[in-house]
């Protein structure tokens, strides 16, 4: 458990009352990466305060009124999500940059231009988000950030999320080299071995990842892999 002197404060003001919890600063790294965590593991004290510096606590009926529960994990989660976390300007900058990068990377990998059936490059999405003045929230879940980004992008870019099915044929020896790559990119729905020892499979994966998977398999098999979009 973190030393109280090193703990950071998360604060929520609601119903004319202030609610605070003390957190291990290490939690910020997990939040920055968008990880789902149990906040009770990062509480310096398993309690909610009215003023953590003075050690005063809000009345129990106020806690129940605002949060609807006495569960400290649920209370801490609400305070972090809806309130403010005492972090340095540098920490906030790092979190914003990391979150923005994850949003752009996800969209670039999973969305396509429906007119060309090709993914939008990372830089194109980045510039478009600058144009529409998209701002990330370091504490909002990643899926909500992506949803907001796509809503802003659609008026300025032809873009949509789409899955593709690809048929892949590999020689027996190449299958072993490529298996880990294939399951990293998507789901193998059907597969079979042919009489000549070749492997044939049908995969579903994000449409934006097809060119990257194709390039990787061609490289690993020295050009002998066959990949066709169905």
N, C-alpha and C positions, 0 to 999 in steps of 0.2 A: 504494500500500500504506500502511496506517495506521501512524502513529508508535507505537513500542512503549509509550511512556508513556501513550498514549491507549487502548490495547487493553484489552478486557475478558476475563476468564478464564472458560472453561467447564471444569468439573471433574467427573470420574467416578471413584468409588471402587469397585473390583471386584477379587476374588481377592487381597485384602490389599494392593493396590497403588493408587496415585493416578495418574490420567492427566489431563493438562491441555492445552488448546489456547488460543492467543491470537487473539481476534477483533476485527475492526473493529466499533465500536459501531453503525455504520450497519446492520449485519445485523439489529438488533433491530426496526427499522422494517419490514423485509420479513417477519420472523417474526410480527410483530404483525398484519400483513395476511394471514397464512396463505399467503404465496407460496412456490412451490417454487423453491429457489435452489441454486446450486453453492457450497458453503461454502468451497471452495479459493480462490474469488475474494475472500473476506473474512477470510482468515487473515493475521495480522500476520507470522507465521513459518510456513512450511510444514513443521512438525514437531510432534511430540507430546512433552510434557514430563512428568516426575515432579513437578517443582516449577519452575514457569515463572519465579518470582522469582529462584531460584538458578541457573536454566539447566540443571538436572540432567534426565537423560532415563531412562526406564525401559528395562530390557533388551529387546532385540528379541524374544527368545523369549516374554517376558511379553506384549508387544503382540500377537504372533500367537496366544497362548493365549486372550487375552480377546476380541480382535476378529476373529480368523480371517483377517486380511488386514494387509498393510502399506500399503494405499492410504490416504493421508492424508485424502482427501475422505470415504471411508467411515468412518474412525475419528472424524473431527470430527463427522459426522452422528450417530453413535452417542452420542458424549459429550454433544452438545447435547440429543438426544432423551431419553436415560436419566439424564443427570447434572444438574448445577445450573449455571446461568449467573449470573455476578456482575453483577446489575443493581440499580439504585436502587429504592427503594420506589415512587417516582413512576412510573418506567418500567414496573414490574410492574403498577401500578394501571391505567395507560393501556392496556397490552396486554390485561389482563383485561376491561376495559370494551369495548374494540374487538372482541375475540373474541366476547364475549357478545352484542353487538349483531348481529354477523354471523350467529350461530347463530339468534337470534330472527327476524331478517329473512328468512333462508332458509326457516325452517319456516313463517312467516306467508305467504310467497309460494308455497310448493310443497305445503302440506298443507291439507286441508279437514276440516270436521266432516261425517262420512258421514251423519249424521242430517238435516242441512239442505242438504248439498252446497255450503256456503259456507265461505270461509276464516275461520280464527280471527283476530281483530284482534291486532296486535302487542302491545298492552297485556295482553290476556287471556293470551297465551303467556308474557309476561314475569312476570305475577303467579303463574301456575301453576308456573313454574320456581322462583320464590322459595319457593312452598309446598312443593315437593318437595326443596328445598335443593340445587339443581343448581349445581355449581361448575365453571367452565371452567379448563382448563389452557392457559396461553399457548403452550406448545410442542407440544401434541398436534395432529395434523392436523384440519382443520375437519370432514371427513367423520366422523371418530371422535367428535368433540364432538356433532355432530348426531345420530348414532346413539345416544349415551348420553342426550341430552336427550329424544329420542323415547321411549326405553325408560322413562324416568321420567314422561313426560307421559301415556302411555296409560292408566295406572290412574286418573288424575284428570280427563282430558279425552277426549271422543270425537274421535279424530284419526287421520288416515292420509294418506300421500302418494298422490296420484292425478293422472293425466293426463286432460285433456279434449280432445275434438275439437270445433272450432267451424267453422261455415260462414260465410264473410264475403262480402258483396257490396258493391262500391264503384263509383262512377262512374269513368270514365277519368281525369279530372283529379284526383280524390281519391286514386286509387291511388298516384300519384307522391308525394303528401303523406304517405301512411300507410305506405309500404313499409318504411322504416327502423324504424318502431315495431313493425311486425308481426314482422320477423325478429329483433328484440331480444327479443321475448317467447316465441317458439317457432319451430317448423319448419313451413314451408308444404309440405304433402305433395302437393297437386294444385292446379292453377289453369287457368283458361281465360277467354277473352274472348268475350262474347256478341255477337249481331248488333247490339244497340243501343249497343255500345261500353263496356258495363259489365264489370268484372272480378269473377270469382267464384273463391274459393279455399277449400281445406280445410286447416285448421291443427291441429297438436297442440301443446299447451302445458300447463304445470302448472295444475291446476284452480284453485288459489288465485289465479292471475294473470288469470283470465277477466274478473272484474268490472273490474279496472284497465285491461285492454286495451280492453274495451267502452267504458268511460268516455272513454278517450283518443281512440278512433276516432270516437265520437259528437261529441266536442268539435271535432276537426279537420275533420269533414265537416259541421258544423252540424246534426247529427242525421240525416243522410241515410244513413249507413252501416247495413247490416243485419248483425247478428251473432247467430247461433243456435247453441246447444250441441247437438251431435248425440247 
